[in-house]
């Protein structure tokens, strides 16, 4: 399995800060788009898959890199 590059906490915070500035400027779409680049924690991705469905995760533009690293690349299809 290829190594998955993880995002550091500092990188996540920097994105979050930029997203907050977008929200303060009234750009809700930009805020949403940017925050989805932060990896969804594996436990949240697993709950979303079970409760909301695979399509929500696939079509929502979520960064699932941490879930893939923890559960494997085919976890959504299992």
N, C-alpha and C positions, 0 to 999 in steps of 0.2 A: 504494500500500500504506500503511495507517495506521501511524503511528509507534508502536513498542512501547516502553512504559516499562520501563526496566531497573532492577533492584534494585542499590543501591550495596553495596559490600563491608561497610560499617558495618551496613546493614540485614540482610544475610545473617548477619553475626556475631551480631547481637542475637537473631535467630531461633534460631540455633544454640545460643546460650547458654541461652535459654529452654527449648529442647528438651532440652538436657543436664540442666537442673534437673528436668524431667519424668521423664527416665530415672533420675536419682538417686532420685527419689521412688517409683520402681517403675511408672510409667505408660508402658509400652512403646508402647501404642497411641497415646497423645497425642504421644509422641516421634516416632513414625513419621509421624503425620498432619502435625505441624508441620514436620518436616524436608522433607517433600514440597512445601511451599510455597516453598522455596528453588529458584530455577530450575535445572533439570538442565543441566549444561554441554552445548553442542551436540555435541561429540564423543562424549560418553557417551550422549546420546539417539540419535545415529546408530548407535552400536554396539548399543545395546539393541534398536533397531528391526530391525537385521540379524540379531542372534543370538537374541533372545528373542521378538520379534514385536511388531507394531503393537498387538495387544490388550493386551499388558502395559503399554504406555504409555498407551493410552486408558482402561483400566479401573483403573489404579493411582493415579490422582489426582496424577500428577506435574505440576509446573509446567514447561511446555514453551515458555515465552515466549522464552527466548534461542535455542532451536533454531528456532522459527518466525521470529524476526528474521533469523537467519543463512540458513536454507534456504528460507524462504517459508511462507505459511500452509497450503499443501496438501502439504507435504513428507512427511507420514505416508502419504498416499494414492498417492504416486508410487513 
